[in-house]
């Protein structure tokens, strides 16, 4: 997997990261589009954040690439 990871103020790097452990009741989303929130701009370039490294951003859309658990409403290839 790839992500832009913030390592320090003004130190944003595109990194290969490990696939996260998916907790029970969650699904993995294959991100197709992403944005950076305006609140992230000062965290990246001026103030920093609570801990480093961190992956900024929380606006995204994508699809569920794998078969989720049967009781969840999302289905494979569903856009979310």
Secondary structure, DSSP 8 states (H G I E B T S, - for coil): -EEEEEEETTEEEEEE-------TT---EEEEEEE--HHHHHHHHTS--SSSSB----EEEEEE-S---TTSS--TT-B-
